[in-house]
Amino acid sequence: MFRAVRLTQLARLGQLAFAGAALATLAACGGDSHPVAGGGTPAPAPTQPKVTVDELAGGAYAVSTGDADKPTVGRYYAGADGKRLLALEDAGEQVDLLLHRATASAGWRAVPSPSTDLDVKLLHSQARTLAVPDAPALAGRYVLRLADGKAADFQLTADGRITAGMLPGCRLSGVLGASSLSGALALSLDSSGCPGVPAHASGVLITDPQDAPASLRLLADDGAGVVDLRGYAEPGA
């Protein structure tokens, strides 16, 4: 009987020794980490492409970038507080890339977002004098052309509110406010049933003689796509 008890005790000690060795092995391999499904280590978080743009002093500019033989043209708006907006146009004079920076210490963002790092070098910049749009003076009805070629309209009130117009289909609404960007008003735009226009976008309203016969232009984005709408004033509206 003593021999049976002794053998049982030895077996028990062997089990404890095996368990201790297993725990030590786990600790050496990082036993506190949590395994991922399928084994292996967690994938690192994806990094966002870096966007950089040449710096210009406060003001408004006509700029060009890209190939010197076939440059891309655009407009650069710079605020004294470090806020920046660069709108680059395609061959059809439609803005298809917006680059903006919220503050002097913030990074640049591009919409649409690039798949690789983007470094915008300016070939040329020409300072321009643009008056800040005056909402009361702009009050009235405006007609614009949507991405599908159909017309839409909106009403701009003297206190800077955008309300839906009379035409069926696309319904636009929003509000204007002060902006530190030279020659611009801040824009918050909402839409319903408007092809090519997201449900909500933010950006600027500008009035530039180069856009004539358009009276104003709405440049905005929703973080994924760009809005570029030219508003044509309806006489007597």
C-alpha positions in Angstrom: 0.0 0.0 0.0 2.8 2.4 0.8 4.4 1.6 -2.5 1.0 2.4 -4.3 0.7 5.8 -2.5 4.3 6.6 -3.3 3.8 5.9 -7.0 0.7 8.1 -7.0 2.6 11.0 -5.4 5.4 10.7 -7.9 3.0 10.7 -10.8 1.3 13.9 -9.4 4.7 15.6 -9.0 5.5 14.7 -12.6 2.2 16.3 -13.8 2.9 19.5 -11.8 6.4 19.7 -13.3 5.1 19.4 -16.8 2.4 22.0 -16.2 5.1 24.4 -14.8 7.3 23.9 -17.9 4.4 24.6 -20.2 3.5 27.8 -18.4 7.2 29.0 -18.5 7.2 28.3 -22.3 4.1 30.4 -22.8 5.5 33.2 -20.8 8.7 33.2 -22.8 6.6 33.4 -26.0 4.5 36.3 -24.8 1.7 34.5 -23.1 -0.1 37.7 -22.3 -0.8 38.5 -26.0 -4.0 37.6 -27.6 -3.8 35.4 -30.7 -5.6 36.5 -33.9 -7.9 34.3 -35.9 -5.9 31.9 -38.0 -2.7 32.4 -36.0 0.1 34.9 -36.6 0.4 38.5 -35.5 -2.1 41.3 -36.1 -1.5 43.3 -39.3 -0.2 46.9 -38.7 -2.8 49.7 -39.2 -2.7 51.0 -42.8 -1.0 54.4 -43.2 -2.6 57.2 -45.1 -0.8 58.6 -48.1 1.1 61.8 -47.3 -0.1 65.0 -49.1 2.1 68.1 -49.4 1.5 71.3 -51.3 3.8 74.3 -51.9 3.2 77.1 -49.4 1.9 80.5 -50.5 1.4 83.6 -48.3 -2.1 84.7 -47.4 -4.2 85.8 -50.4 -5.8 84.4 -53.5 -3.9 83.0 -56.5 -4.2 81.6 -60.0 -1.8 78.7 -60.1 -0.6 75.9 -62.3 1.1 72.5 -61.5 2.1 69.3 -63.2 3.6 69.0 -66.6 5.1 72.4 -67.8 4.1 71.5 -71.4 0.5 70.7 -70.4 -0.1 72.2 -66.9 -3.1 71.7 -64.7 -4.5 75.0 -63.6 -6.3 75.9 -60.4 -7.1 78.4 -57.7 -5.2 78.7 -54.3 -6.9 80.4 -51.4 -4.8 81.1 -48.3 -6.0 82.5 -44.9 -3.8 84.4 -42.5 -4.5 81.7 -39.9 -2.8 79.0 -42.0 -6.0 77.6 -43.5 -5.5 76.7 -47.2 -7.6 75.5 -50.2 -6.3 74.5 -53.6 -8.8 73.6 -56.3 -7.4 72.0 -59.4 -9.4 71.8 -62.6 -9.6 69.1 -65.4 -9.4 69.9 -69.1 -13.1 70.9 -69.0 -12.5 73.6 -66.4 -14.3 71.5 -63.8 -12.6 71.1 -60.4 -11.9 67.4 -59.9 -9.3 67.6 -57.0 -9.6 69.7 -53.8 -6.7 69.9 -51.4 -7.2 71.7 -48.1 -5.6 72.3 -44.7 -7.5 73.3 -41.6 -4.8 75.1 -39.7 -1.1 76.0 -40.0 -0.2 73.0 -37.9 -2.5 70.5 -39.6 -1.7 68.3 -42.5 -3.0 68.6 -46.1 -5.9 66.4 -47.2 -6.8 65.6 -50.8 -10.3 64.8 -52.1 -10.5 62.3 -53.7 -7.9 60.6 -51.5 -4.8 59.5 -53.4 -3.6 55.9 -53.3 0.0 57.0 -52.9 1.9 60.0 -51.5 1.0 63.3 -53.3 3.4 66.2 -53.5 2.0 69.2 -55.4 4.6 71.5 -56.8 3.4 74.8 -58.2 4.8 75.8 -61.6 3.4 79.3 -61.4 1.4 81.4 -59.1 -0.2 84.8 -59.7 -1.7 86.8 -56.9 -5.2 88.0 -57.4 -7.4 90.6 -55.6 -10.8 89.1 -54.9 -13.5 90.7 -52.8 -15.2 88.7 -50.1 -18.6 87.7 -51.4 -21.4 89.8 -50.0 -24.4 87.6 -49.1 -27.0 90.4 -49.1 -25.8 91.6 -52.5 -26.0 88.0 -53.9 -29.5 87.4 -52.6 -31.7 85.9 -55.4 -32.5 82.8 -57.4 -29.8 80.8 -59.1 -29.9 78.1 -61.8 -27.1 75.5 -62.1 -26.3 72.4 -64.2 -26.0 69.0 -62.6 -23.7 66.1 -63.5 -26.5 64.5 -65.6 -27.0 67.7 -67.6 -30.3 68.6 -65.9 -31.0 72.0 -64.5 -31.6 72.7 -60.8 -32.1 75.9 -58.9 -31.8 77.3 -55.4 -32.6 80.5 -53.6 -30.0 82.5 -51.7 -31.3 84.8 -48.9 -29.8 88.0 -47.7 -28.8 86.3 -44.4 -26.8 83.6 -46.2 -29.3 80.7 -46.3 -29.6 78.4 -49.3 -33.1 77.1 -49.8 -34.7 74.8 -52.5 -35.8 76.4 -55.7 -38.8 76.0 -57.9 -37.6 73.3 -60.3 -38.6 69.6 -59.5 -36.1 67.0 -58.6 -32.9 68.2 -57.0 -33.4 70.0 -53.7 -30.5 72.1 -52.3 -30.2 73.7 -48.9 -27.4 75.1 -46.8 -25.9 78.1 -45.0 -23.0 80.5 -45.6 -20.7 81.9 -43.0 -17.5 83.8 -42.6 -14.2 82.2 -43.8 -10.6 83.1 -43.2 -9.8 82.1 -46.8 -9.3 85.1 -49.0 -12.2 85.9 -51.3 -14.5 83.2 -50.0 -17.4 82.4 -47.7 -17.7 79.2 -45.8 -20.3 76.8 -47.2 -22.3 74.0 -45.6 -24.4 72.3 -48.3 -27.1 69.6 -48.1 -28.8 68.0 -51.1 -31.5 65.5 -52.0 -32.1 63.9 -55.4 -29.1 65.8 -57.0 -26.9 63.6 -59.2 -23.2 64.1 -58.5 -23.9 66.0 -55.3 -23.4 64.2 -51.9 -26.1 64.4 -49.2 -23.8 66.7 -47.2 -20.7 68.6 -48.2 -18.6 71.6 -46.9 -16.4 74.1 -48.7 -16.6 77.6 -50.0 -18.7 80.0 -52.1 -16.6 82.2 -54.3 -17.4 85.0 -56.8 -14.7 85.3 -59.4 -15.0 87.4 -62.6 -13.2 84.6 -64.5 -16.2 82.4 -64.0 -18.6 84.8 -65.9 -21.3 84.4 -67.0 -21.7 82.4 -63.7 -22.4 84.8 -60.8 -21.0 82.4 -58.1 -19.4 79.0 -57.7 -19.8 76.4 -55.0 -16.7 74.3 -54.3 -17.1 71.6 -51.6 -16.5 68.0 -50.8 -17.8 65.2 -48.4 -14.4 63.7 -47.9 -14.8 61.3 -50.8 -16.1 63.3 -53.8 -15.8 66.9 -55.1 -18.7 69.3 -55.8 -18.2 72.1 -58.3 -21.4 74.0 -59.1 -21.7 77.3 -61.0 -24.7 79.4 -60.2 -26.3 81.7 -62.8 -28.4 84.5 -61.5 -32.0 84.7 -62.7 -32.8 88.4 -63.5 -35.6 89.8 -61.4 -35.7 86.8 -59.1 
